[in-house]
């Protein structure tokens, strides 16, 4: 890869609940119900972050599938073209192995848009800075009760 290359990662997440606790301590003989703060309809997020620190994001209220993903990358390519018409010559895309990322239609679309794609192996979320965006939203920004959201 060239030294002036730009590397993008793209990932998606969703928000369907603002109550992060799944279990709680309770007194013997009492109900152990946990109240929920449902988000309805669910919010789906698509995020692309590059190695220069730029972030592009979309929020929808539909399930993300190959059609939604292709719509996102089409609009993203248009935006990148408006910023720098030669972006495709030095840009690489790192995507996870989600079914609709690897779909032939999606890969064909990415190729037609000039994307040079690397598909990560399964469960490669630690290599995606997009996960930090989702973590921030879920742990801090949308966690109004300041509840623990992870195992650590």
The 8 nearest C-alpha neighbors of each residue, nearest first, counted from 0:
[[1, 2, 4, 3, 91, 89, 5, 90],
 [0, 2, 4, 3, 89, 5, 90, 91],
 [1, 3, 4, 0, 5, 89, 6, 90],
 [4, 2, 1, 5, 89, 0, 90, 6],
 [5, 3, 89, 1, 2, 90, 6, 0],
 [4, 6, 90, 50, 89, 91, 49, 3],
 [7, 5, 91, 50, 49, 90, 92, 4],
 [8, 6, 49, 92, 48, 93, 91, 47],
 [7, 9, 93, 48, 47, 92, 94, 127],
 [10, 8, 47, 46, 94, 7, 48, 93],
 [11, 9, 46, 45, 129, 47, 8, 94],
 [10, 12, 45, 44, 46, 13, 9, 43],
 [11, 13, 44, 43, 45, 133, 10, 14],
 [14, 12, 43, 42, 44, 15, 41, 11],
 [13, 15, 42, 41, 16, 43, 38, 12],
 [14, 16, 41, 38, 37, 13, 42, 39],
 [15, 17, 37, 38, 36, 18, 14, 35],
 [16, 18, 36, 19, 37, 142, 141, 38],
 [19, 17, 36, 35, 16, 20, 34, 142],
 [20, 18, 148, 17, 21, 146, 147, 16],
 [21, 19, 22, 18, 146, 148, 23, 147],
 [20, 22, 19, 33, 23, 18, 34, 35],
 [23, 21, 20, 33, 24, 31, 32, 19],
 [22, 24, 25, 31, 21, 33, 20, 32],
 [25, 23, 22, 26, 31, 27, 32, 30],
 [26, 24, 31, 23, 27, 29, 30, 28],
 [25, 27, 29, 28, 24, 30, 31, 23],
 [28, 26, 29, 25, 30, 31, 24, 23],
 [27, 29, 26, 30, 25, 31, 24, 32],
 [28, 30, 27, 26, 31, 25, 32, 24],
 [31, 29, 32, 28, 25, 26, 27, 33],
 [30, 32, 25, 29, 33, 23, 24, 22],
 [31, 33, 30, 34, 22, 23, 29, 21],
 [34, 32, 35, 31, 22, 21, 23, 20],
 [35, 33, 32, 36, 18, 20, 21, 37],
 [34, 36, 18, 37, 33, 16, 17, 19],
 [37, 35, 17, 18, 16, 38, 34, 15],
 [36, 38, 16, 35, 15, 39, 17, 18],
 [39, 37, 15, 16, 41, 40, 36, 14],
 [40, 38, 41, 37, 15, 42, 16, 60],
 [39, 41, 38, 60, 42, 15, 61, 37],
 [40, 42, 15, 39, 38, 60, 14, 43],
 [43, 41, 60, 14, 13, 59, 15, 40],
 [42, 44, 13, 59, 58, 60, 12, 14],
 [43, 45, 58, 12, 11, 13, 57, 46],
 [44, 46, 11, 57, 56, 10, 58, 12],
 [47, 45, 56, 10, 9, 55, 11, 129],
 [46, 48, 9, 55, 8, 54, 7, 56],
 [49, 47, 54, 7, 8, 53, 55, 46],
 [50, 48, 7, 6, 51, 53, 52, 8],
 [49, 51, 6, 52, 5, 7, 48, 53],
 [52, 50, 49, 53, 5, 6, 48, 7],
 [53, 51, 50, 49, 54, 48, 7, 5],
 [52, 54, 49, 48, 51, 55, 50, 47],
 [55, 53, 48, 47, 52, 56, 49, 46],
 [56, 54, 47, 46, 48, 53, 57, 75],
 [57, 55, 46, 45, 47, 54, 58, 44],
 [56, 58, 45, 44, 46, 59, 55, 71],
 [57, 59, 44, 43, 45, 42, 56, 60],
 [60, 58, 43, 61, 42, 44, 57, 62],
 [59, 61, 42, 41, 43, 40, 62, 58],
 [62, 60, 59, 63, 43, 42, 41, 40],
 [61, 63, 64, 43, 60, 59, 67, 41],
 [62, 64, 67, 61, 68, 43, 65, 66],
 [63, 65, 67, 66, 99, 68, 62, 69],
 [64, 66, 99, 68, 67, 69, 105, 100],
 [67, 65, 69, 68, 64, 70, 63, 105],
 [68, 66, 70, 64, 69, 63, 65, 71],
 [67, 69, 65, 71, 70, 66, 64, 72],
 [70, 68, 66, 72, 71, 67, 65, 73],
 [69, 71, 67, 73, 68, 72, 66, 74],
 [72, 70, 68, 74, 69, 73, 75, 67],
 [71, 73, 75, 69, 74, 70, 76, 68],
 [74, 72, 70, 76, 75, 71, 69, 77],
 [75, 73, 77, 71, 76, 72, 78, 70],
 [74, 76, 72, 78, 77, 73, 71, 79],
 [77, 75, 79, 73, 78, 74, 72, 80],
 [78, 76, 74, 80, 75, 79, 73, 81],
 [79, 77, 75, 81, 76, 80, 74, 82],
 [78, 80, 76, 82, 81, 77, 83, 75],
 [81, 79, 84, 77, 83, 78, 82, 76],
 [80, 82, 78, 79, 83, 77, 84, 76],
 [83, 81, 79, 80, 78, 84, 86, 77],
 [82, 84, 80, 85, 86, 81, 79, 78],
 [83, 85, 80, 86, 81, 82, 79, 87],
 [86, 84, 83, 87, 88, 80, 89, 79],
 [85, 87, 83, 88, 84, 89, 90, 79],
 [86, 88, 90, 89, 85, 113, 114, 84],
 [89, 87, 86, 85, 90, 113, 4, 91],
 [88, 90, 4, 87, 5, 86, 91, 3],
 [91, 89, 5, 87, 4, 6, 88, 86],
 [90, 92, 6, 115, 116, 7, 5, 114],
 [93, 91, 116, 7, 6, 8, 115, 117],
 [92, 94, 8, 117, 118, 7, 116, 91],
 [95, 93, 118, 9, 8, 119, 92, 117],
 [96, 94, 119, 118, 97, 120, 123, 121],
 [95, 97, 121, 119, 120, 118, 101, 98],
 [98, 96, 100, 99, 95, 101, 121, 94],
 [97, 99, 101, 100, 102, 96, 65, 64],
 [98, 100, 65, 102, 101, 97, 64, 105],
 [101, 99, 97, 98, 102, 105, 96, 65],
 [100, 102, 99, 98, 96, 106, 103, 97],
 [101, 103, 99, 105, 104, 100, 98, 106],
 [102, 104, 106, 105, 107, 101, 108, 100],
 [105, 103, 107, 102, 106, 108, 65, 101],
 [106, 104, 108, 102, 107, 103, 100, 109],
 [105, 107, 109, 103, 108, 104, 110, 102],
 [108, 106, 110, 104, 105, 109, 103, 111],
 [109, 107, 105, 111, 106, 110, 104, 112],
 [110, 108, 106, 112, 114, 111, 107, 105],
 [109, 111, 113, 107, 114, 112, 108, 106],
 [112, 110, 108, 113, 109, 107, 114, 106],
 [113, 111, 109, 110, 114, 108, 76, 73],
 [114, 112, 110, 111, 87, 109, 115, 88],
 [115, 113, 109, 110, 112, 116, 87, 91],
 [116, 114, 91, 92, 113, 110, 90, 117],
 [115, 117, 92, 114, 91, 93, 118, 94],
 [116, 118, 93, 92, 94, 119, 115, 91],
 [119, 117, 94, 95, 93, 96, 116, 120],
 [120, 118, 95, 96, 94, 123, 117, 121],
 [119, 121, 123, 96, 122, 95, 118, 94],
 [120, 122, 123, 96, 119, 95, 97, 124],
 [121, 123, 124, 120, 95, 125, 96, 119],
 [124, 122, 125, 121, 126, 120, 119, 95],
 [125, 123, 127, 126, 122, 130, 95, 128],
 [124, 126, 127, 123, 130, 128, 122, 131],
 [127, 125, 124, 123, 128, 130, 8, 119],
 [126, 128, 129, 124, 125, 130, 8, 123],
 [127, 129, 130, 131, 126, 132, 48, 8],
 [130, 128, 132, 127, 131, 10, 46, 133],
 [129, 131, 133, 128, 132, 127, 134, 124],
 [132, 130, 134, 128, 129, 133, 135, 127],
 [133, 131, 135, 129, 130, 134, 136, 128],
 [132, 134, 130, 136, 131, 135, 137, 129],
 [135, 133, 131, 137, 132, 136, 138, 130],
 [136, 134, 132, 138, 139, 133, 137, 131],
 [137, 135, 140, 133, 134, 141, 139, 138],
 [136, 138, 134, 141, 135, 139, 142, 133],
 [139, 137, 135, 142, 134, 136, 148, 140],
 [140, 138, 142, 135, 136, 141, 137, 145],
 [139, 141, 136, 142, 135, 137, 138, 143],
 [140, 142, 137, 136, 143, 139, 17, 138],
 [143, 141, 139, 145, 138, 144, 140, 137],
 [142, 144, 145, 141, 140, 139, 146, 17],
 [143, 145, 146, 142, 18, 141, 19, 17],
 [146, 144, 142, 143, 147, 139, 138, 148],
 [147, 145, 144, 148, 19, 142, 20, 138],
 [146, 148, 149, 145, 19, 20, 138, 150],
 [147, 149, 19, 138, 146, 150, 20, 137],
 [150, 148, 151, 147, 138, 19, 146, 134],
 [149, 151, 148, 147, 20, 146, 19, 21],
 [150, 149, 147, 148, 138, 146, 134, 20]]
